[in-house]
Amino acid sequence: MKRRLDLAAALIHNPEIVFLDEPTTGLDPVSRLQVWSEVRRLNQELGITIFLTTQYLEEADELAHRVGIIDEGRIVAEGTPTDLKKAVGSDLILVRVEGDTAEAVAVLANVPGVQNVEAHAGELVITTSTGSATISPVAVALAGTSVVVRELTLRTPTLDDVFLELTGTHIERSESLEESS
């Protein structure tokens, strides 16, 4: 309720810009979704520009038109969530299978949109730039082989992946410093 009151007080003067500093920290999932809905309404219906700081990158992906990733006080990346995610990697189609993975790899290499196929202990990792368009042709191609598909999953890059790609060396450095002390 305090967060709602704070937001209401900030809107009394019909501002053009609102700064929200981690507005959903500590909220339960229902309250968090209500805040997201209100942020969208303020932006879409009232045309208010909202600067949102958050450590929940899912929240930034869901709400922001543009995202800036800050590391050690410097902006290390800026763009739309889609552009940032595309910049760090391809979509992956993960397939758990039983049977001859060599046959499946050979067949999948010819599927349009497939960039690379790797087999690892009953799992196929398929790299593609258009996962949502490629997953159906992959499933159809696998249906024509002797392998049994146990699970087929599309994994697209997230803003967490972007953050870790751009700042991950700092996390590793901090962990190695702790281990050596």
C-alpha positions in Angstrom: 0.0 0.0 0.0 2.9 2.4 0.8 4.3 1.9 -2.7 0.8 2.6 -4.2 0.6 5.8 -2.1 4.0 6.9 -3.2 3.1 6.4 -6.8 -0.2 8.3 -6.4 1.6 11.2 -4.7 4.2 11.3 -7.5 1.3 11.6 -10.1 -0.7 14.4 -8.5 1.0 17.1 -10.5 0.6 15.3 -13.9 4.3 14.9 -14.5 5.8 14.2 -17.9 8.5 12.0 -16.4 8.4 9.7 -13.4 11.4 8.0 -11.9 10.7 4.6 -10.2 13.5 3.1 -8.2 13.0 -0.6 -7.9 9.2 -0.3 -7.4 8.5 -4.0 -7.1 11.3 -5.0 -4.6 9.8 -7.2 -1.9 6.3 -7.4 -3.4 4.4 -10.7 -3.8 3.7 -11.9 -7.4 0.1 -10.5 -7.5 1.2 -7.0 -6.3 4.1 -7.0 -8.7 1.8 -7.7 -11.6 -0.5 -4.9 -10.5 2.5 -2.5 -10.4 3.5 -3.6 -13.9 0.0 -3.0 -15.1 -0.1 0.5 -13.6 3.3 1.3 -15.1 2.1 0.3 -18.6 -1.1 2.3 -18.2 0.8 5.4 -17.2 3.0 5.1 -20.2 0.4 4.0 -22.8 -2.7 5.9 -21.7 -1.2 9.1 -20.2 2.0 9.3 -22.2 4.2 9.6 -19.1 7.9 8.7 -19.7 9.0 6.4 -17.0 12.6 5.8 -15.9 12.7 2.5 -14.1 15.6 1.0 -12.1 15.4 -2.6 -11.4 17.5 -5.6 -10.7 14.7 -7.9 -12.0 15.7 -8.1 -15.7 12.4 -10.0 -16.5 10.7 -6.8 -15.3 12.8 -4.6 -17.6 12.2 -7.0 -20.5 8.4 -6.8 -19.9 8.1 -3.1 -19.3 10.8 -1.2 -21.1 11.0 0.1 -24.6 14.8 0.7 -24.1 17.1 -0.8 -21.6 20.5 0.4 -20.3 22.8 -2.1 -18.6 25.1 -0.5 -16.0 28.3 -2.0 -14.8 30.5 -0.3 -12.2 28.6 3.0 -12.8 29.0 3.0 -16.6 26.4 2.1 -19.3 27.8 -0.9 -21.0 24.9 -1.6 -23.3 21.7 0.2 -24.4 18.9 -0.7 -26.8 15.6 -2.4 -27.1 15.3 -5.7 -25.1 15.0 -7.6 -28.4 18.1 -6.0 -29.9 20.2 -6.6 -26.8 19.2 -10.2 -26.6 19.9 -10.8 -30.3 23.4 -9.3 -29.8 24.5 -11.9 -27.2 23.5 -15.1 -28.9 21.3 -17.3 -31.0 18.2 -19.1 -30.1 18.7 -22.7 -29.0 16.5 -25.7 -29.6 17.2 -28.4 -27.0 16.1 -31.9 -27.8 16.3 -34.9 -25.4 16.3 -38.0 -27.5 16.8 -41.8 -27.3 18.5 -43.5 -30.3 21.1 -42.7 -32.9 22.0 -39.1 -32.5 24.4 -39.2 -35.5 21.4 -39.9 -37.8 19.5 -37.0 -36.2 22.5 -34.6 -36.5 22.8 -35.5 -40.2 19.1 -34.9 -40.9 18.9 -31.6 -38.9 22.0 -30.1 -40.6 19.8 -29.8 -43.7 16.8 -28.1 -42.0 16.4 -24.4 -43.2 17.3 -22.1 -40.3 19.5 -24.5 -38.5 23.0 -23.0 -38.0 24.7 -25.7 -36.0 23.8 -29.1 -34.4 25.7 -30.7 -31.5 25.0 -34.0 -29.8 25.8 -34.5 -26.1 24.8 -37.7 -24.3 21.2 -38.0 -25.5 20.7 -34.3 -26.1 20.8 -32.3 -29.3 21.7 -28.6 -29.1 20.5 -26.8 -32.2 21.6 -23.2 -32.9 19.3 -21.0 -34.9 18.7 -17.3 -35.3 14.9 -17.8 -35.7 14.0 -20.4 -33.1 10.2 -19.9 -33.3 10.2 -20.4 -37.1 12.7 -23.3 -36.9 11.3 -25.4 -34.1 8.4 -26.9 -36.2 10.7 -28.0 -39.1 13.1 -29.5 -36.6 10.3 -31.5 -35.0 9.1 -32.7 -38.4 12.6 -33.7 -39.5 13.1 -35.6 -36.3 9.8 -37.5 -36.8 11.3 -38.9 -40.0 14.3 -40.5 -38.1 14.6 -43.5 -35.8 15.3 -41.3 -32.7 12.6 -41.0 -30.1 12.0 -37.4 -29.0 11.5 -37.2 -25.2 11.6 -33.4 -24.9 11.8 -30.4 -27.3 12.4 -27.0 -25.9 13.1 -23.5 -27.4 15.4 -21.3 -25.3 15.9 -17.8 -26.4 18.4 -15.4 -24.9 17.1 -13.4 -21.9 18.2 -10.0 -20.5 19.9 -12.1 -17.7 22.0 -13.6 -20.4 22.8 -10.1 -21.7 23.8 -8.9 -18.3 26.0 -11.9 -17.6 27.7 -11.7 -21.0 28.5 -8.1 -20.5 29.4 -8.2 -16.8 30.1 -11.9 -16.1 33.9 -11.4 -15.9 33.4 -9.2 -12.9 31.3 -11.9 -11.1 34.0 -14.5 -11.8 36.7 -12.1 -10.6 34.8 -11.5 -7.3 34.3 -15.2 -6.8 38.0 -16.0 -7.4 39.0 -13.2 -5.0 36.8 -14.7 -2.3 38.3 -18.2 -2.9 41.9 -16.9 -2.6 41.3 -15.1 0.7 
